[in-house]
Amino acid sequence: MVTKLDVTFDSAGIQIAAHLYVPEGAGAAPAVVVGHPGTGVKEQASGLYAARLAEQGFVTVAYDAAYQGASGGLPRGLEDPAQRIEDIKAAVSFLTTRPEVDGERIGVLGICASGGYSLTATAGDHRIKALATVCAVDVARQFRLGANGTQDPAVFQAMLDGAAAARTARARGEDPGMLPLFPATADEARAIGGEHAAEGFDYYCTPRADHERAAKAFDWTSVDKMATFDAFAQVPLIGQRPLLMVLGTRAETAWMAIDAFQRAVGPKEVFWVEGASHVDLYDREPYVGAAVERLDAFFTRNLDG
């Protein structure tokens, strides 16, 4: 039996809303921080993985990133890589205060954008003893280069123009609006970004997983904050701490995770989930089940004290 608790913790002065999953009888148990995809909330993919890992005996915490979901922070809808990394470290700090958790046995699981952020967070925080990712991306690379790496550079330059105009408008006291993340239909999404974009629309914008607090737009300043961010630059600093990267064989974003994997210098493994796309690994069986089985074995082996 697993108990889900509504909890909060501080991240650089911002209150973070989270769900803590506690297995029955947990006491000084190993724990895992679970981070959500770029536009997600804790009630979606990260909550699913947190609950499934808790069923295997891990204390887990899934949270909403600062400025998003039920967490605090202004402006709303800001995607700030530096703050996202701080959120992961703050979640680790929170777990160290819990009586159910052994503070020397804490790992991180980052999904999609959180996979990239978790690489940087782990590089700088030695309290993280093991790191796993599911369909990890560097969301800044994705904005700059596209999901498959072939985006016309003019697309991101136009976004930078929009971000600059938004900053000017706000300085003048005007409302610059938000950067929309999804079009009106799946067909439009497919026309803009191919099957990956259509699958993202299906997950975030239909009853499959739509949530009222999931981000449908970003604050424009997210764009220039991501312009110079590199989630993979400090991967070698992870050193000898173990790394597992779970990827779908049909995921067109996998090239990013492979880039990160090749930079790792310690124990590392890639687990390919046959037939799964990037978004399949958010919630669809049998793909999630295969991923959780491998994650359970990885964290059991590497958080054994």
Stockholm file with secondary structure:
# STOCKHOLM 1.0

chainA/1-305         MVTKLDVTFDSAGIQIAAHLYVPEGAGAAPAVVVGHPGTGVKEQASGLYAARLAEQGFVTVAYDAAYQGASGGLPRGLEDPAQRIEDIKAAVSFLTTRPEVDGERIGVLGICASGGYSLTATAGDHRIKALATVCAVDVARQFRLGANGTQDPAVFQAMLDGAAAARTARARGEDPGMLPLFPATADEARAIGGEHAAEGFDYYCTPRADHERAAKAFDWTSVDKMATFDAFAQVPLIGQRPLLMVLGTRAETAWMAIDAFQRAVGPKEVFWVEGASHVDLYDREPYVGAAVERLDAFFTRNLDG
#=GR chainA/1-305 SS CEEEEEEEEEETTEEEEEEEEEETTCSSEEEEEEECCTTCCTTSHHHHHHHHHHHTTCEEEEECCTTSTTSCCSSTTCCCHHHHHHHHHHHHHHHHTCTTEEEEEEEEEEETHHHHHHHHHHHHCTTEEEEEEESCCCHHHHHHHCTTSCCCHHHHHHHHHHHHHHHHHHHTTCCCCEEECSCSSHHHHHHHHHHHHHHHHHHHSSTTTCCTTSCSEEETHHHHHHHTCCTTTTGGGGTTSCEEEEEETTCTTHHHHHHHHHHCCSSEEEEEETTCCTTHHHHCTTHHHHHHHHHHHHHHHHSCC
#=GC SS_cons         CEEEEEEEEEETTEEEEEEEEEETTCSSEEEEEEECCTTCCTTSHHHHHHHHHHHTTCEEEEECCTTSTTSCCSSTTCCCHHHHHHHHHHHHHHHHTCTTEEEEEEEEEEETHHHHHHHHHHHHCTTEEEEEEESCCCHHHHHHHCTTSCCCHHHHHHHHHHHHHHHHHHHTTCCCCEEECSCSSHHHHHHHHHHHHHHHHHHHSSTTTCCTTSCSEEETHHHHHHHTCCTTTTGGGGTTSCEEEEEETTCTTHHHHHHHHHHCCSSEEEEEETTCCTTHHHHCTTHHHHHHHHHHHHHHHHSCC
//
